[in-house]
Amino acid sequence: MEGRIKGGGGLWFWVAIAAVLALALGVSAYLFFRDARPDTETEGAAFDQMTSYSGPTLSVTLYFSSTDGRNLKAEQRDVPERSERNARVRQVVEELVRGPVSGLTPTFPAGARVKGVFIDGKGTVYVDFSRELQTEYPGGAWTETLTIYSLVDTLTANFPEIAEVQILVEGSRLDTLAGHIDASRPFAPRTALIKE
């Protein structure tokens, strides 16, 4: 009896340690992305100047993490209108990577850059990112989910011809973005994550 109690206590100890580590990882991911938001008085003003365009603009919907990190929320933004489709798609992804201006939480690490986009004839868009998408990623299964679907839901919402999104890093397919989700195949939209 005493041996069983000790064994059970050891199991509960490791379960408690795992729970504390998971919580710490989640909090660190939240703080990482929260701190990546522009300061509304300084960097936010600079962002507004960078996004003040003269000429024709296109209104797009970008999906970022809600402040509580539970789902995606929409932010509307005007971007310069490009005539070439790949340039429009790339521009929308770059705006998403740049981060929100409305108090939502970024879904991409600050160092990530878009290297290129390509749309095949079947409605799959291939988005190639710099290595910082992985090397500066804070981790966490739910954070990874929000990053992937902020991209997928943003592109499929703004471009009806896009059915799914394949994420690349430095021109290569990934096994996983941060160790939790199979990223070797294209992702279809998951609009259930969006909360109005």
Residue frames as qw, qx, qy, qz and C-alpha x, y, z in Angstrom:
[[0.000, 0.888, 0.460, 0.000, 0.00, 0.00, 0.00],
 [0.294, -0.816, 0.102, 0.487, 2.74, 2.39, 0.98],
 [0.439, -0.150, 0.599, 0.652, 4.66, 1.53, -2.21],
 [0.253, 0.616, 0.647, 0.372, 1.59, 2.32, -4.35],
 [0.112, -0.943, -0.244, 0.195, 1.16, 5.69, -2.67],
 [0.376, -0.615, 0.344, 0.602, 4.78, 6.58, -3.30],
 [0.396, 0.138, 0.695, 0.584, 4.53, 5.47, -6.93],
 [0.132, 0.795, 0.564, 0.180, 1.33, 7.44, -7.44],
 [0.236, -0.887, -0.048, 0.394, 2.93, 10.47, -5.79],
 [0.421, -0.336, 0.506, 0.674, 5.85, 10.24, -8.22],
 [0.290, 0.455, 0.695, 0.476, 3.48, 10.12, -11.18],
 [0.038, -0.915, -0.401, 0.018, 1.55, 13.13, -9.90],
 [0.389, -0.689, 0.167, 0.588, 4.82, 14.97, -9.35],
 [0.357, -0.070, 0.607, 0.706, 5.80, 14.51, -13.02],
 [0.135, 0.687, 0.649, 0.297, 2.30, 15.43, -14.20],
 [0.197, -0.914, -0.212, 0.284, 2.51, 18.64, -12.14],
 [0.397, -0.484, 0.376, 0.683, 5.98, 19.42, -13.55],
 [0.309, 0.269, 0.694, 0.592, 4.70, 18.88, -17.12],
 [0.010, 0.841, 0.534, 0.088, 1.70, 21.14, -16.47],
 [0.294, -0.829, 0.005, 0.475, 3.92, 23.90, -15.04],
 [0.390, -0.246, 0.539, 0.705, 6.28, 23.66, -18.04],
 [0.221, 0.519, 0.698, 0.440, 3.37, 23.78, -20.50],
 [0.110, -0.917, -0.363, 0.126, 1.94, 26.81, -18.72],
 [0.368, -0.673, 0.212, 0.605, 5.34, 28.55, -18.71],
 [0.367, 0.046, 0.646, 0.668, 5.77, 27.88, -22.44],
 [0.107, 0.722, 0.630, 0.264, 2.31, 29.25, -23.19],
 [0.221, -0.908, -0.172, 0.311, 2.91, 32.38, -21.11],
 [0.402, -0.470, 0.386, 0.684, 6.31, 32.98, -22.74],
 [0.305, 0.325, 0.681, 0.581, 4.77, 32.63, -26.23],
 [0.021, -0.870, -0.489, -0.063, 2.01, 35.08, -25.30],
 [0.321, -0.828, 0.031, 0.458, 4.52, 37.58, -23.89],
 [0.462, -0.155, 0.530, 0.694, 6.78, 37.20, -26.93],
 [0.197, 0.514, 0.635, 0.542, 4.00, 38.00, -29.38],
 [0.170, -0.896, -0.396, 0.106, 2.43, 40.65, -27.13],
 [0.384, -0.696, 0.149, 0.589, 5.72, 42.52, -26.89],
 [0.425, 0.073, 0.585, 0.687, 6.10, 42.37, -30.68],
 [0.157, 0.825, 0.532, 0.108, 3.08, 44.70, -31.09],
 [0.327, 0.449, -0.009, 0.831, 3.91, 48.26, -32.04],
 [0.160, -0.402, -0.478, 0.765, 3.69, 50.89, -29.32],
 [0.234, 0.749, 0.610, 0.107, 0.50, 52.74, -30.24],
 [0.058, -0.946, -0.082, 0.308, 2.03, 56.19, -29.70],
 [0.173, -0.705, 0.509, 0.462, 5.43, 55.83, -31.37],
 [0.235, -0.132, 0.869, 0.415, 5.83, 52.82, -33.62],
 [0.347, 0.578, 0.732, -0.093, 2.12, 52.84, -34.39],
 [0.208, 0.866, 0.039, -0.453, 2.42, 56.39, -35.74],
 [0.079, -0.533, 0.684, 0.491, 5.39, 55.36, -37.89],
 [0.340, 0.190, 0.908, 0.153, 3.38, 52.39, -39.13],
 [0.343, 0.763, 0.467, -0.286, 0.52, 54.72, -40.13],
 [0.121, 0.792, -0.312, -0.511, 2.95, 56.85, -42.12],
 [0.187, -0.280, 0.865, 0.372, 4.32, 53.77, -43.89],
 [0.244, 0.360, 0.894, 0.110, 0.83, 52.62, -44.80],
 [0.276, 0.740, 0.218, -0.573, -0.45, 55.99, -46.06],
 [0.508, 0.110, 0.660, 0.543, -0.63, 55.35, -49.78],
 [0.331, 0.556, -0.068, -0.759, -1.32, 57.70, -52.65],
 [0.327, 0.226, -0.759, -0.515, -3.07, 56.06, -55.56],
 [0.776, -0.167, -0.364, -0.487, -5.50, 53.16, -55.82],
 [0.199, -0.360, 0.817, -0.405, -5.80, 50.95, -52.76],
 [0.633, -0.137, -0.707, -0.285, -7.28, 47.57, -52.03],
 [0.546, -0.486, 0.379, -0.568, -9.09, 46.83, -48.76],
 [0.606, 0.137, -0.783, 0.012, -7.99, 43.49, -47.27],
 [0.758, -0.554, 0.051, -0.339, -8.91, 41.44, -44.21],
 [0.391, 0.438, -0.745, 0.318, -6.05, 40.18, -42.05],
 [0.814, -0.479, -0.259, -0.205, -6.48, 37.67, -39.22],
 [0.190, 0.522, -0.638, 0.534, -4.43, 38.04, -36.03],
 [0.436, -0.251, -0.813, 0.293, -4.61, 36.40, -32.63],
 [0.393, -0.809, -0.271, -0.344, -7.13, 37.77, -30.15],
 [0.050, -0.730, 0.467, -0.496, -5.61, 39.38, -27.07],
 [0.743, -0.397, 0.439, -0.312, -6.45, 36.30, -24.98],
 [0.022, 0.467, -0.853, -0.231, -4.75, 34.03, -27.54],
 [0.569, 0.123, 0.764, -0.278, -7.80, 31.80, -28.00],
 [0.607, 0.566, 0.552, 0.079, -8.89, 32.56, -31.57],
 [0.373, 0.109, 0.344, 0.855, -8.41, 34.78, -34.62],
 [0.141, 0.794, 0.407, -0.429, -9.92, 38.21, -35.12],
 [0.546, 0.592, 0.360, 0.470, -10.15, 40.31, -38.26],
 [0.192, -0.672, 0.002, 0.715, -8.42, 43.60, -38.93],
 [0.568, 0.751, 0.312, 0.129, -9.22, 45.62, -42.06],
 [0.391, -0.577, 0.268, 0.665, -6.37, 47.36, -43.86],
 [0.584, 0.798, 0.044, -0.141, -5.87, 49.27, -47.11],
 [0.620, -0.332, 0.482, 0.522, -2.87, 48.32, -49.23],
 [0.206, 0.542, -0.403, -0.708, -1.70, 49.62, -52.63],
 [0.856, 0.342, 0.296, -0.253, -3.50, 47.89, -55.47],
 [0.237, -0.451, 0.738, 0.443, -1.11, 45.78, -57.57],
 [0.675, 0.373, -0.276, -0.573, -1.95, 44.57, -61.04],
 [0.529, 0.283, -0.798, -0.056, -0.09, 41.26, -60.81],
 [0.807, -0.429, -0.257, -0.315, -1.76, 38.58, -58.66],
 [0.806, -0.099, -0.400, 0.425, 1.40, 37.16, -57.05],
 [0.229, 0.316, -0.252, 0.886, 2.43, 40.70, -56.05],
 [0.517, -0.493, -0.069, -0.697, -0.99, 41.23, -54.40],
 [0.891, -0.308, -0.331, -0.026, -0.74, 37.93, -52.52],
 [0.650, 0.087, -0.370, 0.658, 2.80, 38.68, -51.36],
 [0.031, -0.449, 0.136, -0.883, 1.75, 42.13, -50.21],
 [0.709, -0.493, -0.160, -0.478, -1.09, 40.72, -48.11],
 [0.882, -0.197, -0.339, 0.262, 1.27, 38.19, -46.48],
 [0.442, 0.262, -0.282, 0.810, 3.80, 40.95, -45.76],
 [0.333, -0.527, 0.035, -0.782, 1.09, 43.01, -44.08],
 [0.862, -0.396, -0.253, -0.189, 0.12, 39.98, -41.97],
 [0.793, -0.016, -0.322, 0.517, 3.74, 39.38, -40.95],
 [0.151, 0.491, -0.169, 0.841, 4.16, 43.09, -40.12],
 [0.200, -0.268, -0.773, 0.539, 1.54, 42.63, -37.41],
 [0.074, -0.763, -0.629, -0.129, -1.66, 44.28, -36.23],
 [0.147, 0.290, -0.116, 0.939, -2.31, 47.96, -35.55],
 [0.498, -0.490, -0.272, -0.661, -5.62, 47.55, -33.72],
 [0.469, -0.502, 0.513, -0.515, -4.50, 46.05, -30.40],
 [0.985, 0.014, -0.067, -0.157, -4.63, 42.40, -31.51],
 [0.606, -0.571, 0.522, 0.185, -1.66, 40.05, -31.06],
 [0.378, 0.603, -0.604, -0.360, 0.84, 39.23, -33.86],
 [0.965, -0.017, 0.210, -0.159, 0.94, 35.65, -35.10],
 [0.824, 0.429, -0.146, 0.339, 4.41, 35.75, -36.72],
 [0.644, -0.494, -0.052, 0.582, 7.79, 36.37, -35.07],
 [0.071, 0.919, -0.021, -0.388, 9.15, 39.86, -35.72],
 [0.246, -0.559, 0.621, 0.492, 12.18, 38.59, -37.68],
 [0.595, 0.290, 0.733, 0.156, 10.21, 36.57, -40.24],
 [0.181, 0.529, -0.289, -0.777, 10.28, 37.81, -43.84],
 [0.801, 0.447, 0.352, -0.189, 8.42, 36.78, -46.99],
 [0.359, -0.399, 0.620, 0.572, 10.83, 35.54, -49.67],
 [0.221, 0.133, -0.635, -0.728, 8.28, 34.74, -52.36],
 [0.623, 0.229, 0.566, -0.489, 4.88, 33.39, -53.33],
 [0.165, 0.169, -0.783, -0.575, 3.71, 31.13, -56.15],
 [0.676, 0.181, 0.415, -0.581, 0.17, 30.03, -57.03],
 [0.201, -0.069, 0.903, 0.373, -0.26, 26.82, -59.03],
 [0.347, -0.073, -0.526, -0.773, -3.11, 26.05, -61.38],
 [0.466, -0.347, -0.811, -0.067, -5.01, 24.04, -58.74],
 [0.391, -0.789, -0.172, -0.442, -5.52, 26.83, -56.23],
 [0.786, -0.463, -0.171, 0.372, -2.57, 26.12, -53.95],
 [0.153, 0.923, -0.223, 0.273, -0.38, 29.06, -52.96],
 [0.829, -0.100, -0.264, 0.483, 3.18, 28.37, -51.85],
 [0.138, -0.959, 0.091, -0.229, 4.46, 30.99, -49.41],
 [0.792, 0.134, -0.321, 0.502, 8.21, 30.97, -48.82],
 [0.384, -0.918, 0.015, -0.092, 9.48, 32.53, -45.58],
 [0.260, 0.680, -0.594, 0.342, 12.94, 33.30, -44.27],
 [0.595, -0.013, -0.763, 0.251, 14.45, 30.91, -41.72],
 [0.056, -0.191, 0.487, -0.850, 13.50, 33.28, -38.88],
 [0.696, -0.240, -0.251, -0.629, 9.96, 31.93, -39.09],
 [0.886, -0.198, -0.418, 0.035, 11.37, 28.87, -37.32],
 [0.584, 0.135, -0.458, 0.657, 14.51, 30.10, -35.56],
 [0.046, -0.193, 0.315, -0.928, 12.69, 32.95, -33.77],
 [0.599, -0.372, -0.472, -0.529, 9.45, 31.07, -33.19],
 [0.311, -0.478, 0.562, -0.599, 8.50, 30.83, -29.48],
 [0.213, 0.003, -0.977, 0.009, 6.72, 27.47, -29.79],
 [0.388, 0.178, 0.599, -0.678, 3.53, 26.09, -28.31],
 [0.245, 0.279, 0.888, 0.271, 0.93, 23.95, -30.09],
 [0.177, 0.798, 0.549, -0.175, -1.90, 26.49, -29.95],
 [0.054, -0.775, 0.200, 0.597, 0.39, 29.39, -30.94],
 [0.220, -0.188, 0.790, 0.540, 1.51, 27.30, -33.92],
 [0.243, 0.539, 0.802, 0.082, -2.13, 26.66, -34.86],
 [0.101, 0.881, 0.273, -0.373, -2.94, 30.38, -34.78],
 [0.143, -0.591, 0.471, 0.639, 0.11, 31.26, -36.89],
 [0.242, 0.067, 0.862, 0.441, -0.75, 28.72, -39.58],
 [0.148, 0.632, 0.752, 0.109, -4.43, 29.59, -39.80],
 [0.007, 0.801, 0.096, -0.591, -3.94, 33.33, -39.59],
 [0.076, -0.399, 0.622, 0.669, -2.03, 32.92, -42.87],
 [0.118, 0.219, 0.914, 0.321, -4.39, 30.39, -44.46],
 [0.088, 0.721, 0.657, -0.200, -7.62, 32.16, -43.47],
 [0.011, -0.718, 0.073, 0.692, -6.23, 35.55, -44.52],
 [0.044, -0.285, 0.691, 0.663, -5.25, 34.35, -47.99],
 [0.058, 0.339, 0.906, 0.248, -8.38, 32.34, -48.70],
 [0.058, 0.741, 0.520, -0.420, -10.60, 35.19, -47.48],
 [0.046, 0.740, -0.140, -0.657, -8.96, 37.75, -49.77],
 [0.224, 0.421, -0.694, -0.539, -8.33, 35.60, -52.83],
 [0.834, 0.091, 0.273, -0.471, -11.24, 33.30, -53.79],
 [0.771, 0.474, -0.410, -0.115, -9.01, 31.47, -56.26],
 [0.158, 0.450, -0.809, 0.345, -6.81, 30.22, -53.39],
 [0.823, -0.293, -0.361, -0.327, -8.07, 26.97, -51.88],
 [0.867, -0.448, -0.077, 0.203, -5.09, 25.99, -49.72],
 [0.056, 0.922, -0.358, 0.135, -1.69, 27.20, -48.54],
 [0.923, -0.014, -0.195, 0.331, 1.67, 25.42, -48.45],
 [0.287, -0.931, 0.219, 0.040, 4.23, 26.94, -46.08],
 [0.837, 0.314, -0.178, 0.411, 7.89, 26.84, -47.11],
 [0.406, -0.868, 0.170, 0.230, 11.04, 28.03, -45.32],
 [0.165, -0.646, 0.595, 0.450, 14.03, 28.98, -47.47],
 [0.497, 0.386, -0.559, -0.540, 12.39, 27.26, -50.43],
 [0.280, 0.080, -0.957, 0.016, 11.82, 23.89, -48.72],
 [0.669, -0.460, -0.398, -0.428, 8.76, 22.13, -47.31],
 [0.214, -0.493, 0.628, -0.562, 8.64, 21.71, -43.56],
 [0.367, -0.194, -0.906, 0.080, 7.92, 18.66, -41.48],
 [0.329, -0.761, -0.540, 0.144, 6.53, 21.03, -38.85],
 [0.102, 0.854, -0.028, 0.510, 6.71, 24.72, -38.02],
 [0.179, -0.654, 0.505, -0.534, 7.42, 24.34, -34.30],
 [0.075, 0.229, -0.944, 0.227, 7.16, 20.64, -33.54],
 [0.408, 0.162, 0.681, -0.586, 3.41, 20.17, -33.09],
 [0.667, 0.543, 0.282, -0.424, 1.57, 20.28, -36.43],
 [0.654, 0.114, 0.599, 0.448, 2.36, 18.40, -39.66],
 [0.207, 0.793, -0.038, -0.571, 3.23, 21.15, -42.15],
 [0.364, -0.205, 0.752, 0.510, 4.41, 18.90, -44.97],
 [0.201, 0.481, 0.762, 0.383, 1.10, 19.27, -46.85],
 [0.061, -0.350, -0.151, -0.923, -1.00, 22.32, -47.78],
 [0.030, 0.320, 0.711, -0.626, -3.53, 23.68, -45.28],
 [0.089, -0.588, -0.613, -0.520, -7.18, 24.38, -46.11],
 [0.170, -0.494, 0.162, -0.837, -8.97, 27.23, -44.28],
 [0.391, -0.343, -0.804, 0.290, -10.27, 26.72, -40.76],
 [0.120, -0.522, -0.122, -0.836, -12.75, 29.53, -40.30],
 [0.659, -0.592, -0.459, -0.068, -14.06, 28.06, -37.03],
 [0.602, -0.219, -0.291, 0.711, -11.04, 29.73, -35.37],
 [0.096, 0.328, 0.113, 0.933, -12.33, 33.18, -36.35],
 [0.174, -0.631, -0.663, 0.363, -14.30, 35.10, -33.76],
 [0.143, 0.679, 0.285, 0.662, -16.05, 38.30, -34.78]]
